[in-house]
Amino acid sequence: MIPRTFPPAPSWSPDGHHIKAVLDSARGPEKTWVYGGLRPADGQEITMTATSRNSAHYQRFLQLLEDANPVGDIVVVTDNLSSHNSKGV
């Protein structure tokens, strides 16, 4: 191993550790959630923004998907967020 003779890349400390940004987990009113869907056959995309992740916004997004795809099956891949499997959904 040879000693480094050039400065480290940005975001790396001189001793070789990655410098991480401070995480800000504040949930202020400026937070926006984005829902998105893609129809691979022709590349059509559906996107929607919302002020929160709840069942009402998720149902509105699903309605947008259904309106854009009136015939045929729709496959939805989600995580286990409670609004994705609530009684209303």
BAVEXDO-338598 format. One record per residue: residue number from 1; x, y, z of N, C-alpha, C in turn. Coordinates in steps of 0.2 Angstrom, whole numbers, padded with zeros to 4 digits. Each point is the difference from the previous one (the first is absolute). Example, Ala and Ser with C-alpha at 12.3 -4.5 7.8 and 13.67 -1.06 7.14 Angstrom:
// BAVEXDO-338598
{pt 1, {0066, -0028, 0039}, {-0004, 0006, 0000}, {0004, 0006, 0000}};
{pt 2, {-0002, 0005, -0004}, {0004, 0006, 0001}, {-0004, 0005, 0003}};
END
This chain:
// BAVEXDO-338598
{pt 1, {0004, -0006, 0000}, {-0004, 0006, 0000}, {0004, 0006, 0000}};
{pt 2, {-0001, 0005, -0004}, {0004, 0006, -0001}, {-0004, 0006, 0004}};
{pt 3, {0003, 0005, 0002}, {-0003, 0005, 0003}, {-0004, 0005, -0005}};
{pt 4, {-0005, 0002, 0002}, {-0004, 0005, -0005}, {0004, 0006, -0001}};
{pt 5, {0001, 0002, -0006}, {0003, 0007, -0001}, {-0005, 0005, -0003}};
{pt 6, {-0006, -0002, 0000}, {-0005, 0005, -0003}, {-0006, 0000, 0005}};
{pt 7, {-0003, 0006, -0001}, {-0006, 0001, 0005}, {-0006, -0005, -0001}};
{pt 8, {-0003, -0002, 0006}, {-0006, -0004, -0001}, {-0005, 0003, -0004}};
{pt 9, {-0005, -0004, -0003}, {-0005, 0002, -0004}, {-0005, 0004, 0005}};
{pt 10, {-0004, 0004, -0003}, {-0005, 0004, 0004}, {-0005, -0005, 0004}};
{pt 11, {-0002, 0001, 0006}, {-0004, -0004, 0004}, {0004, -0006, 0003}};
{pt 12, {0007, 0000, 0000}, {0004, -0005, 0003}, {0005, 0003, 0005}};
{pt 13, {0001, -0002, 0006}, {0005, 0003, 0004}, {0007, -0002, -0002}};
{pt 14, {0005, 0003, 0003}, {0007, -0001, -0002}, {0002, -0007, 0003}};
{pt 15, {-0004, -0003, 0005}, {0002, -0007, 0002}, {-0004, -0005, -0003}};
{pt 16, {-0004, 0002, -0006}, {-0003, -0005, -0004}, {-0008, -0002, 0002}};
{pt 17, {-0003, 0004, 0004}, {-0007, -0001, 0002}, {-0004, 0004, -0003}};
{pt 18, {-0006, -0003, -0002}, {-0005, 0004, -0004}, {-0004, 0005, 0005}};
{pt 19, {0000, 0006, -0002}, {-0003, 0005, 0004}, {-0008, 0000, -0002}};
{pt 20, {-0004, -0001, 0005}, {-0007, 0000, -0001}, {-0003, 0006, 0002}};
{pt 21, {-0005, 0002, -0004}, {-0004, 0006, 0001}, {-0005, -0001, 0006}};
{pt 22, {-0001, 0005, 0004}, {-0004, -0001, 0006}, {-0007, -0001, -0003}};
{pt 23, {-0004, -0005, 0003}, {-0007, -0001, -0002}, {-0004, 0005, 0003}};
{pt 24, {-0005, 0002, -0004}, {-0005, 0004, 0003}, {-0007, -0003, 0000}};
{pt 25, {-0003, -0003, 0005}, {-0006, -0004, 0000}, {-0006, 0004, 0002}};
{pt 26, {0001, 0007, 0000}, {-0006, 0004, 0001}, {-0006, -0001, -0005}};
{pt 27, {-0005, 0000, 0003}, {-0006, -0001, -0005}, {-0004, 0007, 0000}};
{pt 28, {0002, 0004, -0004}, {-0003, 0007, -0001}, {-0005, 0000, -0005}};
{pt 29, {-0004, 0005, -0001}, {-0005, 0001, -0005}, {0003, 0000, -0007}};
{pt 30, {0006, 0001, -0001}, {0003, 0000, -0007}, {0001, -0007, -0002}};
{pt 31, {-0001, -0005, 0003}, {0001, -0007, -0002}, {-0005, -0002, -0005}};
{pt 32, {0002, -0003, -0006}, {-0004, -0002, -0005}, {0001, -0008, -0001}};
{pt 33, {-0005, -0004, -0001}, {0001, -0007, -0002}, {-0002, 0000, -0007}};
{pt 34, {0003, -0005, -0004}, {-0001, -0001, -0007}, {-0002, -0007, -0001}};
{pt 35, {-0006, -0001, -0003}, {-0002, -0007, -0002}, {0001, 0000, -0008}};
{pt 36, {0002, -0006, -0002}, {0002, -0001, -0007}, {-0002, -0007, -0002}};
{pt 37, {-0002, 0000, -0007}, {-0001, -0006, -0003}, {0002, 0000, -0007}};
{pt 38, {0002, -0006, -0003}, {0003, 0000, -0007}, {-0004, -0006, -0004}};
{pt 39, {-0002, 0001, -0006}, {-0002, -0005, -0004}, {0006, -0002, -0005}};
{pt 40, {0003, -0006, 0001}, {0006, -0001, -0003}, {-0001, -0001, -0008}};
{pt 41, {-0006, -0002, -0002}, {-0002, -0002, -0007}, {0002, 0006, -0004}};
{pt 42, {-0003, 0006, 0002}, {0001, 0006, -0004}, {0004, 0006, 0004}};
{pt 43, {0002, -0001, 0006}, {0003, 0005, 0004}, {-0004, 0006, 0003}};
{pt 44, {-0007, -0001, -0001}, {-0004, 0005, 0004}, {0001, 0000, 0007}};
{pt 45, {0001, 0006, 0003}, {0001, 0000, 0007}, {-0006, 0004, 0003}};
{pt 46, {-0001, -0001, 0006}, {-0005, 0003, 0004}, {0003, 0002, 0007}};
{pt 47, {0000, 0007, 0001}, {0003, 0002, 0006}, {-0005, 0005, 0004}};
{pt 48, {0001, 0000, 0007}, {-0004, 0004, 0004}, {0004, 0002, 0006}};
{pt 49, {-0001, 0006, 0002}, {0003, 0002, 0006}, {-0006, 0001, 0006}};
{pt 50, {0003, -0001, 0006}, {-0005, 0001, 0006}, {0004, 0003, 0006}};
{pt 51, {-0004, 0003, 0004}, {0003, 0003, 0006}, {0001, -0005, 0005}};
{pt 52, {-0003, -0006, 0000}, {0001, -0005, 0005}, {-0001, -0007, -0003}};
{pt 53, {0002, -0006, 0003}, {-0001, -0006, -0002}, {-0005, -0003, 0004}};
{pt 54, {-0006, 0000, -0003}, {-0006, -0003, 0003}, {-0005, -0004, -0005}};
{pt 55, {-0005, -0003, 0003}, {-0004, -0004, -0004}, {-0004, 0004, -0006}};
{pt 56, {-0002, 0006, 0002}, {-0003, 0004, -0004}, {0004, 0002, -0006}};
{pt 57, {0006, 0002, 0001}, {0004, 0002, -0006}, {0002, -0006, -0004}};
{pt 58, {0001, -0006, 0003}, {0002, -0006, -0003}, {-0006, -0002, -0004}};
{pt 59, {-0006, 0000, 0002}, {-0006, -0001, -0004}, {-0001, 0004, -0006}};
{pt 60, {0002, 0007, 0001}, {0000, 0004, -0006}, {0005, -0002, -0005}};
{pt 61, {0006, -0002, 0002}, {0005, -0002, -0005}, {-0003, -0006, -0003}};
{pt 62, {-0003, -0005, 0003}, {-0002, -0006, -0003}, {-0006, 0001, -0005}};
{pt 63, {-0004, 0005, 0002}, {-0005, 0002, -0005}, {0003, 0003, -0006}};
{pt 64, {0006, 0004, 0000}, {0003, 0003, -0006}, {0003, -0006, -0004}};
{pt 65, {0003, -0005, 0003}, {0002, -0006, -0003}, {-0005, -0003, -0004}};
{pt 66, {-0006, -0001, 0003}, {-0006, -0003, -0003}, {-0003, 0004, -0006}};
{pt 67, {0000, 0006, 0001}, {-0002, 0005, -0005}, {0004, -0001, -0006}};
{pt 68, {0007, 0000, 0001}, {0005, -0001, -0006}, {0000, -0006, -0003}};
{pt 69, {-0003, -0006, 0003}, {0001, -0006, -0002}, {-0007, -0004, 0001}};
{pt 70, {-0005, 0003, -0005}, {-0007, -0003, 0001}, {-0001, -0007, -0001}};
{pt 71, {0004, -0003, -0004}, {-0001, -0007, -0001}, {0007, -0004, 0001}};
{pt 72, {-0001, -0006, 0002}, {0006, -0005, 0002}, {0001, 0001, 0007}};
{pt 73, {0005, -0005, 0002}, {0002, 0000, 0007}, {0005, 0005, 0001}};
{pt 74, {0000, 0002, 0007}, {0005, 0005, 0002}, {0004, -0003, 0006}};
{pt 75, {0006, -0001, 0000}, {0004, -0003, 0005}, {0003, 0006, 0004}};
{pt 76, {-0001, 0000, 0007}, {0003, 0005, 0004}, {0005, -0003, 0005}};
{pt 77, {0006, 0003, 0000}, {0005, -0002, 0005}, {0001, 0005, 0005}};
{pt 78, {-0001, -0002, 0006}, {0000, 0005, 0006}, {0004, -0003, 0006}};
{pt 79, {0001, 0004, 0005}, {0004, -0002, 0006}, {-0006, -0002, 0005}};
{pt 80, {0002, 0000, 0006}, {-0005, -0002, 0005}, {-0003, 0006, 0004}};
{pt 81, {0000, 0005, -0003}, {-0003, 0006, 0003}, {-0007, -0001, 0002}};
{pt 82, {-0003, 0002, 0006}, {-0006, -0001, 0002}, {-0006, 0002, -0005}};
{pt 83, {0002, 0006, -0003}, {-0005, 0003, -0005}, {-0001, -0004, -0006}};
{pt 84, {0005, -0005, -0002}, {-0001, -0004, -0006}, {-0004, -0006, 0001}};
{pt 85, {-0002, -0001, 0006}, {-0004, -0006, 0001}, {-0006, 0001, 0006}};
{pt 86, {-0002, 0007, 0000}, {-0005, 0001, 0004}, {-0007, -0002, -0002}};
{pt 87, {-0005, 0000, 0004}, {-0006, -0003, -0002}, {-0003, 0004, -0007}};
{pt 88, {0001, 0006, 0000}, {-0003, 0004, -0006}, {0004, -0001, -0006}};
{pt 89, {0006, -0002, 0000}, {0004, -0002, -0006}, {-0002, -0007, -0002}};
END
